[in-house]
Amino acid sequence: MSWGESVSPPSPPPAADERRAAAAGEHRVIETRGLTKAYRGGRPAVDGLDLAVPRGSVFGFLGPNGSGKTTTIRMLMGLIEPTAGTARVLGRPMPGGARQVLPRVGALIEGPALYGFLSGRDNLRRFDAADPTAEPRTRTERVGRALERVGLAAAAGKKARTYSLGMKQRLGLAAALLRPRELLVLDEPTNGLDPQGMREIRTLVRELAADGTTVFLSSHLLDEIEQVCTHAAVMARGRLVTQGPVAGLTAAVLGPGGHGRLAVTTPDPADAVRVLKEHGLTGLRADGDRVTGELPADSPDGPPPDPAELNAALVRAGVRVRALGTERPSLEDVFVRLTGEGFDVAG
């Protein structure tokens, strides 16, 4: 090489790239780029997924059965290889970083794998013994604490084969909670639980989040997500539809300047529909004595009519108003508007 030749700066070593990527995603416990899983002869189960799960969140992964949720989780946990794209969990690429990542993650995927001939307590002892970082001298204490947290202490001595589906779900969750985890991944954790059991699991998830654990919660139950999650992503047919804070997802339905729906209870629904239409409401529907309609968005001419003004207009027209108020869309409204699909609200 002569002195006159230009010299390009050396490329940073791969380790430096890895450190930069980890630092950039420090506030995200899960991050995917173009994550795809395609099976021969069919459309992709997961198609180009870009997901960002903030540290410290309770993140709801929402979609109907068959939308790609479990396939995504299996890729995140290194159980199957993606066809394309990348996934990072706790700052490390998966599945390559599984050995460093998985000891920091608790997971319940597709139901727990239990030894039916062992008691619930002995199943947990087996799970704990399989963890090379677990201290054997404190195993009994850890197992007892996990059983207490999921409400199985009284049934700990019974054979797992005698457990109901809901009890097996609880035991699987207890296995994920044997050690403190930075990230807890739960795939349909309330499957098979009665309403009381569902409430208890929701309370437990909130407690874990308050202790600093990020919870990634997959569910097809809108009610479950709405009650417990701070953030959510909506999947449909293998694709990500939207993601963000739960409180902000309704903006995807309302749009800029949207004001939700007006609901009027009246024994004169036909007259109410006529008056409200004259004042710019759209999508008017009458169901018995209840009339609902979408308030118009902000326009250059000003904001939409105030509900008090609409109430006065209805009364002037002789409409008997028993109740009037505005409604914000629920997650069910968000999902139906974005995907055109129906959805389970509470199972």
NORDA-V971757 format. One record per residue. RES is the residue in one small letter. OMEGA is omega in whole degrees, 0 to 359 (none if undefined). Layout:
<<RES	OMEGA> <RES	OMEGA>>
This chain:
<<m	179> <s	181> <w	182> <g	183> <e	176> <s	182> <v	177> <s	178> <p	181> <p	177> <s	179> <p	180> <p	180> <p	181> <a	179> <a	176> <d	181> <e	181> <r	179> <r	180> <a	180> <a	180> <a	181> <a	182> <g	185> <e	181> <h	178> <r	179> <v	175> <i	176> <e	177> <t	177> <r	177> <g	185> <l	186> <t	172> <k	180> <a	176> <y	185> <r	173> <g	181> <g	177> <r	181> <p	175> <a	173> <v	191> <d	173> <g	186> <l	173> <d	187> <l	178> <a	183> <v	183> <p	176> <r	178> <g	182> <s	161> <v	192> <f	179> <g	178> <f	198> <l	176> <g	179> <p	176> <n	181> <g	182> <s	178> <g	184> <k	183> <t	177> <t	177> <t	181> <i	179> <r	175> <m	180> <l	181> <m	177> <g	181> <l	175> <i	181> <e	173> <p	173> <t	180> <a	177> <g	184> <t	175> <a	175> <r	178> <v	183> <l	174> <g	182> <r	180> <p	176> <m	10> <p	185> <g	183> <g	187> <a	183> <r	178> <q	188> <v	191> <l	175> <p	180> <r	185> <v	168> <g	185> <a	172> <l	188> <i	176> <e	178> <g	184> <p	173> <a	187> <l	170> <y	185> <g	182> <f	179> <l	175> <s	176> <g	180> <r	182> <d	173> <n	180> <l	177> <r	177> <r	179> <f	182> <d	181> <a	179> <a	179> <d	184> <p	180> <t	183> <a	179> <e	183> <p	185> <r	181> <t	183> <r	182> <t	179> <e	180> <r	181> <v	180> <g	180> <r	180> <a	178> <l	178> <e	185> <r	182> <v	174> <g	181> <l	184> <a	183> <a	181> <a	186> <a	183> <g	181> <k	177> <k	182> <a	180> <r	178> <t	183> <y	170> <s	178> <l	179> <g	179> <m	177> <k	176> <q	179> <r	181> <l	176> <g	177> <l	177> <a	178> <a	179> <a	185> <l	182> <l	179> <r	174> <p	183> <r	173> <e	184> <l	176> <l	181> <v	185> <l	179> <d	181> <e	187> <p	181> <t	179> <n	178> <g	181> <l	173> <d	183> <p	179> <q	178> <g	178> <m	178> <r	180> <e	179> <i	177> <r	178> <t	179> <l	179> <v	179> <r	180> <e	179> <l	178> <a	178> <a	178> <d	177> <g	178> <t	172> <t	182> <v	176> <f	192> <l	176> <s	180> <s	170> <h	182> <l	181> <l	182> <d	180> <e	181> <i	185> <e	184> <q	192> <v	190> <c	174> <t	180> <h	179> <a	170> <a	180> <v	177> <m	173> <a	178> <r	174> <g	183> <r	174> <l	180> <v	178> <t	175> <q	179> <g	176> <p	181> <v	182> <a	182> <g	183> <l	179> <t	177> <a	178> <a	178> <v	184> <l	186> <g	180> <p	178> <g	179> <g	185> <h	176> <g	184> <r	174> <l	177> <a	181> <v	172> <t	186> <t	173> <p	181> <d	188> <p	182> <a	178> <d	179> <a	179> <v	181> <r	182> <v	182> <l	177> <k	178> <e	181> <h	170> <g	179> <l	181> <t	178> <g	184> <l	179> <r	176> <a	178> <d	185> <g	180> <d	182> <r	179> <v	177> <t	178> <g	181> <e	175> <l	180> <p	178> <a	174> <d	180> <s	177> <p	180> <d	178> <g	181> <p	179> <p	180> <p	177> <d	178> <p	179> <a	178> <e	179> <l	178> <n	179> <a	180> <a	178> <l	181> <v	179> <r	181> <a	178> <g	178> <v	179> <r	184> <v	177> <r	177> <a	179> <l	178> <g	179> <t	180> <e	171> <r	181> <p	176> <s	175> <l	177> <e	177> <d	179> <v	185> <f	182> <v	181> <r	184> <l	188> <t	184> <g	182> <e	170> <g	188> <f	174> <d	180> <v	182> <a	177> <g	none>>
